[in-house]
Amino acid sequence: MPDTHPIPLSGPFPSPGPDASTGDRRQALATRFQKARARTAELVATLTPEDLMVQTVPDGAPAKWHLAHTSWLFEVAVLIPFSPGYRPCDPAFLDLFGTRGDLHPAPPRIVSRPGAAEIMRHRDQINAAVLHLIDQIDDGLWDEAESALAMTIAHERRHQERMLLHIKHAFWSNPLRPAYEPVPDHLHLGAPPDGWLEQPGGLVEVGRPEPLPGFDHEGPRHRVWLEPYRLAARPVTCGEFLDFIEAGGYGDRKLWLSDGWEVARAEGWMAPLYWERSGSGSGGASGSGWQIFTLYGMQPFDPGEPVCHVSWYEADAYARWAGKRLPLEAEWETVAACCDSMGNLLGSGHRHPRAGTCHGTGPWQMCGDVWEWTADAFTLYPGYRRPDGPDEAVNGRLASNRMVLRGGSCLTPFDHAGPWTRHCLRPETRLSMTGFRLAEDGI
């Protein structure tokens, strides 16, 4: 995931109620801050100091860096601007764990010092300083400080997903294939039934409605014309993707765009990331020849769960092989906006996509389990205005060489997944929990 941050809201963060006092708003934000910080600490509680400093992704970071970087933003965006007389706990941390722009090389992120215990003490100091600020700041500065705090809390929540993705890759890179945590108990119900949702198309409105909080690139709301189409009721499953593999999809150049074919050949792709053959068998319909590495370690192949860790190029090739296509993001959003069925998100207790978690007639898992690739390149909406603020808080700057994803994954915080959630990644990316569902033209 790119290191993107939500912009500060144009007004105060949504209050507990229409007539909420400043005191109520302070308490609500303090609670939100404490929960976000506690969740991050919880996610690393079982890791050893050695685990915390492993980095196996060139553009990633070890968990220790995520812990310090999220504290860094609270210092530079909240404490220093709004707390008179505040002095950084350790000035060296501001440089070591800050974000660097394109003009500056990224600082080394594999560092043995400061140690894990020192970084956690630093987090505790930041926590105390932020809570003191929330309690003591003058009412005249509250609205502006509240907006900055909302942005930095959202930044922390986004890094929870990124950190888990980097931990997963680090554990997979270990020959022992260790598990991040034990497998939780849950029923294996199989995938929801296959089906198609008929959509009439026409003139539709898409984009995040005001004044809902969100990211700069999710608005403004605007109208789009859609031709009639059909959207798959659920994401493509592992079993269905296995059929593509067994049919020789990775070796059929006609199914691939030129850039995708070159990447697949250069990287030696023969299956999604983290799929490994468990024996000499070809797999068959049950996938008995495969295992999948998860945050629970190596797990048996489950044909009913949504396929994940596939690039946009792989999703596009599969769609062409199936005689379908990827949905336009406006097609996806139009269906999702009328759907209240959520999938598996961070906090549900399952850190891997699940099958059979939804009931009814569909659509299923529009938000949760896997991010879903769409057919659209990431561009800015008509009428977009770049917001004021630091460059790192502007998602619109990423509008180049990326494809749009929608929904959210099993590692996405629940308040960052919805029908207007708009994410973007480079088309060759496979590190994130990325899957897809199919679409086709209507009559």
N, C-alpha and C positions, 0 to 999 in steps of 0.2 A: 504494500500500500504506500502511496506517496505520502510524504510528511505534510499533510494538509490540515488546515485549521479553520474552524468556523469564524466568520467575521463577528465583531461585536455587534449586538443588536442595535437598531436605530433608536430604540427606546428601552425602558426598563425591562428586565427579564420578567416573564409572566408571573404575576403575583399569586398567592394562594387563593385570592378571591377578588371580586371587582372592587370591594371597599377595604381591601387589606391595608393596614397601616405600614409605615416604614419598619416598625418593629417586627411585624409578622413577616415581611419580606426578608428582613435580615435573618430571622430564624429559619425560614424556608431555605435560603441560600446556604446558610451554615450547615444545615442538615444535608443538603445536596453535595456540598463540598466534602463533608466528612465521609459520606457513603462512597463517593468516587475514589477518594484517597485510600479508604479501607479496602475497597475491591482490588485496587492495584497491589497493595501489600499482600492481600490474600492470594493473589495469583502467583506470587513468588515464594510463598511461605514454605513450600516443600523443596525448594531448590537449594543446592549446596552453593557455597561461595564460588566453587569452580564452575558450576552450571551458569552462574550469573555473568561470567566474563567470556563465555564462548560466543564467537561470531563466525557463522559459516556462510553468510550471504554478503556479497561484496558491498551492496548498497543498503545493507541492514544494520543491525546494532545488537550488542549483547543486552540481556535483560537489565544489567546494572546501569547501562547508559539510559535506557528508557526511564528507570526509576529516578535518575538524577535530572534528566532532561525535562520531565514534566514539572519538577520542582523549580527548575531554571525559569520556566515561563511564568510561574506565579511570582517569582522575584522580579523579573524585568517588566512584566505587564501589569502587576497589581501592587506589590509591596513598595517598590522603588518610586513609582509615580504617585501613589496615594497615601503613603505612610511617612509623614515628615520625620526626618531624623533616622529613618531606617538605614542600617548598614548591612551589606551582604554578609551572610554567615561565613563565607569563604570566597573572596574575590576571584580566586583561581577557577572556581566552579563555573563562573559566568562565561568564561572562555572555553573551558574544557567540555561543557555539556550543552553549549548553545547550538542553534541552527546556523549553518553557513550557507550563504547564497551561491549563485553560480560563479561569481567572481572570486570566491575564496575556496580553497581546497577544504574538504571535510576534515575535521580533526581526527586523530587516531581514536578509535572507539574500543580497541582491545587494550585495556589498561588494568594493571594489577593494583595500582594505587590511584585514588583512594580506595580503601577496602569496602566491602559490602556493609560492614557494621557502621562505618563512618558515613556512608551514603544514607543509610536508614536513619541515623541520628540527624543528618541534615534534613531529611524529609520531616522528621518530628519537629524540628525547629521551624521549618516553613509552615507546617500545619498550625502550630501555636501562634505564629505571627499573623497568618491570614485570619484565623478566628478572632484574634484580638482586633484586627483592623475592622472586620465586619461589625464587631460590637461597638467600637469606639469612633468610627469615622463620622465626620460632620454630616448632617442631613443634606447640606448643600452640595456635597460631593458624592452622595450615595448613588444617584442614578448612573453617573459615569462609571463609578467603581463597580456597581452591580453588573453593568454591561461587560466590563473587562473580566470580572470573575466568571460570568456565564461562559465567555469564550474560553478561558483557561480550564474550566471544569470540562467543557466539551473536548478540549484538546487532550486532557488526561484520559477521557473515555475512549477516544479514538486510538490512543497509544496502547490501550489494553489489548485491542485486537492485533495491532502490529506486533506487540511483544510476544503474544502467544504464537503468532505465525513464525517468528524468528526462533522461539524456543523449540517449536516442532521441528524445524529444519535442522537445528543443532542436534537434537536427539536422534533424528533420522541419520545424520552424518556420522554418528557414533556406531562403530561396528556391533556394539552390544544391543543396539536398538532399544534403549531403555524407555520405560513408560513415564510420562509426565505425572499421571495419576491413575488410580485403579478404574476399571470399567464400571460405570454405574449400572444398577439393575434397571432394565426396561424391557417391555414386550417387543418382540419383533413381529409386527403385523403385516409386513409386506407393503409394497408401494400402493398408493391410491390407484383406483382404476384409471386406465388411459381414457382420454376423451378430448373433445375439442369444443371451444367456446365460440359460438358464432357472434360476430360483431358487425353491426351495420356500417360502421365508419361514419363519414360526414364531418362536419365542422365541430371540433372538440377543443376544450380549453385544457392546457397542461401547464405545469409549473407550480411551485409552492405558493399557496394563497397567502396573502398578507392578512393579519400581522403575525402569522405563525413563525416562530424562530427557526432558523436554519442556516444554510450556507449560501454565499453570494451567487454561486453558479446554478442554484436551483430555482432562480427566478430571473426576470419577472414572469408572471402568468401571461400566457399569450395563446392565440388560436392557431390550430393546425388542421389541415384537411387530411382525412384518412379515407382511403378506399375500403370497401368491405374486406374483412379478413377473418381468419380463425386463429385462435391462440390455444396452444396445448394447455390442458387442465393442470398439468404438473410438470416439474422439471424432468429432463432425460435422466434415466437411472443408470446405475453401474452395469446392470444386466444388458440394457439396450446398447450401451457404449461398447460392451464386450463383443456384441454382434458385429459392430463396426470393425473392431480389431481383428476378429476371426475371419471377416470377409476381405481382409487385406487392405483396409482403409489407409493405414499408414504407409503403404507402399504404392498407392494408386495416385500418381501425380495429377491426374485429371480432376481430382477432388479438391486440390489445394490451390490457393492463390500462390503466386510465384514467391513472394517474400516468405510466406508460411512454409512452403516446401523447402526453401533454402535453410530456414531455421531448424525445421524438423530433421533434415539430413545432418546439419552441422552438430546438433545437440543429441542425435541418435534417439529421437523420440520413437517409441514403439507402444506406449501406453501412457495414461496420465501420470503425473508426478506422484510418487509414493506407492504406485502399484509394483508388486514384485511377484515373479513366478514362484510358487511354493513347491513345485515338483516338475517332473518331465512332461506331464500332460499338457494338452493344449488349452484346457480350461473347460470347454463345453458350455452348455447353457447355464449350468449352476455356478460357473466360475471357480470350480474346485482346483484349477491350476494356478490360482492367484491368491495373494494376500495383499492387504493394504495397511501401510503404516499410518497410525493415528496418534493423537496425544495419549492414547491408552496403550501404545506400543503396537506391535504387529497384530492385526485382527483378521479373522476369516473374511473372505469376500462375501458381501451381502448384495445380491443382485437387485434388491428393491430400494436401496438407498440412493439419493441423488448423486450422480457423478460429480466430483469436484477436483480441483487442482488441474483443470484443463485451460489451455490458452484460448484466446479468441480464434486463432488460426485453426485449432483442433475443433472447436465448436462449429465454426463455419464449414469445415470439411465434412463433419458429421452431418450437418444439415443438408449439404449438397448430396451426400450419399443417400440420405433418407428421402430425397425428393422434396424437401421443405426448405425453409429459410429461417434465419434468426429474426425475431420481431424488431420492428422499429421501437425506439424508446417511447414514443408517443402512444403506440399501440399497447405496449406493456403498461404504461401508467394509466391509460383509460380504463383498463380492466382492474388494475390494482386499487384505483380510487374508489371502486364500488365493492371492494372485498374486505371483509373484516377477519379473514382467516390468517392467522400468523403461524409461522413455522417455529423452528427451534432457534433461539437467540441466546446470547451470553446471559447467564443467570438462570437458565432453565435447568441446568445441571447436566447437560450433554454437550460436550465439546467436539462433536463430530456430527455431520448430517445424518438425520434419522429418516427412516421410512415409516409410513403408516401412522403419522402423528395427527392427521386431520380427518375430519368426517364431513359428510354432506355431499353436495353435488359438484363442488369445486367452484373456482380454482383453488388449488392447494399450494401452500408454501410460497406465496408470492413474496412474503417478507420473512426471511429466516432460512436457515439450513445452508443455502449457497447463494452467493452473489450471482446474478444472471447476466450474462453477456447479451448485448443487443447489437443490432446491425449498424448502429450509428457511431460515427466518429465524434469525439468530444469537441463540441463547439459551444459558443456562448449564445444564449437565447436573444431573440430580437428585443431591443430596448435595454439590454444589459448596461449597467453603469458600474465601473470599477469603484469599489468602496474605498474610503479613506482608511488609513491604518497601515501597520507594517506589512511588507510584501509577503511575509510568510503566512499571514492571515487571509490571503486572497487566493481562493481556489481557481479563479478565472485565469490566473497566470499559467495554468497547466494545459490550456487549450491548444495542444499541439501533439500529434503523434500518439494519441490515446483513443481508446474505444470506451463507450459508455457501458456501465453495469448498473443494475437496478436491484432494489430489495434490501439485502443484508444477508449475513451468514450466521452460523451457529456461534461465531466468536464476536458478533457485532452487538454492542450494547443496545438494549431494547429501545432507548430513546434516540437512536441513530438509524433506525430502520423504519421505513414507511413508504407509501406510494409515491412520494416526491423525492425520496432519497436518491441522490444522483452521485455515482462514483465513477472513477475513470482509471484505467490502467493501460499500459502499453500492450499491444496485441500478442506479444510473445510471453507475457507474464503467466507463470503457473504457481507462484508461491502462495497466493491468496486462495481462500475457499471459493473458487470460481466455478460455476456450473452454467447451465442454460436450459431454456425451454424453446420449443419450436413454434413456428408460425407458418401460415400459408395464405395465399390470396383467396378471398371469397368470390362468390359468383355475383 
